[in-house]
């Protein structure tokens, strides 16, 4: 009997190689685990009965188009929508022989930090079902942490991989913008969206990143990787210069337990041979959030214009075309997409563009330059991923701004187009704390090496305490 | 007061690429509805645009022909509005950084029209409104959408307000059309919608250089209608100013069947397109090598050929030959220049024969002999010039029945068939000679030598 809670993807590969289990048997084991625990967790929106492929099964966030398998983006406006094509990342997984277990829950159109914005009900955190798994890739995170998938893909626009990984005690990689194809990913904010792995170990993340990364002729914003993806082996951090940006580590709202766990991890870096020094990113942290909340909603208001009931998805309204549009979109979108469509529409309006979207793009350049300067002094920057551990369901749903602040530390490097790796670095009040490692563009191999060495030194147990 | 019109044009041209602008669906005019579509041009969730390199090259080539600057860095934007013909809810177009800027285009009369810009965008789908009246969405029972056209590469050319009359605007359009056809970048056929244009019209007191409020005329479906519409709009604006009113900025929908131009929308209802730099595409940076290579590929343009031909012909004739695509044939046909030009623009033009199918030397022989053969025979021969193996000789030989031996039996036959007329003639009604000549001509299909027929008839009737 496979212990799906404990089994890493790399171990699962070993079972398959040694013919101790087949891809189909593993697929079945995860479906059984879903039958057992997903009633409580609600990590999945759709499961796939037939195993297609002989490799390690995988769960995909429901923004990732899968041919013939319903893809809703957590929205009613895409209820029943079955893509006629595979997204490039889904095709990569198929080609690598990874059978699809199912599609995971998310905040509607990936807009949120708790998965409570799903039109299909919230997902719960396997560490404490009274708490959120984070978001928007909360379904993927809960699936992996709850033993319902060996690994999963999520998407990250403003922290949607890193933050749920942190809240569920997992490894999450937000890759460098342009390294993973967005073709077939239901778009939220095109200049920020990026698909990446949620896994139990750093090596699993590297394996999965290797499968999905690279230039895609169907996505003009992708590039060739400057070097192949390497599986990390190193056990120390000798010679590595690690910067601790003051503002990212001392921001208002960081819980003491989170700070302590991160401080211990920083100490460990020293013990592993790294040089650790303080650095500063004053404008990135101050302006990162406001800038993000202009750019992301602006692009979202544009990307969501296509959901009009004309070509696919449900259609409402009996009157003229205007009424059809209004009723379809009113019934189809939940509050958060509506809020962001309104914000973005306003920001792009004639006469406001320069003051809002245009200005935010300039600030983005400032943030990019600030990170670039810090990364000249240091190889890797370090901070908490989320200011808090997993919070109770409903705690922030009435206050969108409080919810947005959950990503205050994850957003600034995203605005700069930089990769970020979140690894678990301990517990606070019995809940996982995430450590964010930030590197220059295309430094995924360096982040994997750093994360791998730290992961071994920290010795975090990724199986939720209550399920051990 | 005397008023002077100020006219500017916006011209849309479908590019003749194999595939669409941002996906690889084939372009085929008249294909079955919605058979040339894919997830990208239907805007399925997550699909992304990939630009058509050939469309970019064609636009640069056009930019050269319009003497534009081809910019170093051009950006695609999203232009938003909700309509069923726009699957993404936005059109990918170029906004403040178009590919080609600051050009000029010389007309046959020596004037120059400034080209503000030429940019690349995608066309919308085609809406077909069913039921209701007038084929408009208002009042229609339902609307069907054909997405075959969605994503067709489209170049928009915007001129400066440099045109000063409807006639000049028409000539500009004719010459521009011929230019894009010869560049091989578009069919530019109005009836297929591969050439469309809008006209901006304002007027001002003659001699003034102010720019007054302009109106936009849309839905022009031929160059002649455009000229008519412009004339009418100029008169309307003069009427408004002379009665003390102000022209309002509005869009007028030209309806050629109905001599009125009802307003489509006024400025208060102007759309806010919420332009956004297209984040799914990287900026377009055309390589200088490519730009220069394309400059080298420019053929001799119609404008230059008009200037050349105008030396031996008058400007109107030269312009007519070039914009009708007959000047290359003209240059190959031997013979007196003006005579050849006139035949090509008149009798030969009426035949509809494709210039490319014609043997120029044979046509030259025919034109040279045109005064020696009957009109009907000449026309018949012109119509045959497109046929393979056409030889003028045959028509010249066949053209006239010159031999007395050939005509005599015919003349006798005509006289025998009309005995009462023969009696009348011999009785003094000599005016009947014309009747007999007509009968002989009818028998010979007009090819009998009239002089000889006259002689023969007189001789036989004397007897």
Interface residues (C-beta under 8 A of the other chain):
Chain A: X63 X65 X71 X73 X78 X81 X83 X84 X85 X87 X182 X183 X184 X185 X186 X187 X189 X190 X191 X217 X218 X219 X220 X221 X298 X299 X301 X302 X304 X305 X306 X308 X310 X311 X312 X321 X325 X345 X348 X349 X350 X353 X357
Chain B: X39 X42 X43 X44 X45 X46 X47 X48 X49 X50 X51 X78 X80 X82 X84 X87 X88 X89 X90 X137 X143 X145 X272 X273 X274 X275 X276 X279 X280 X281 X282
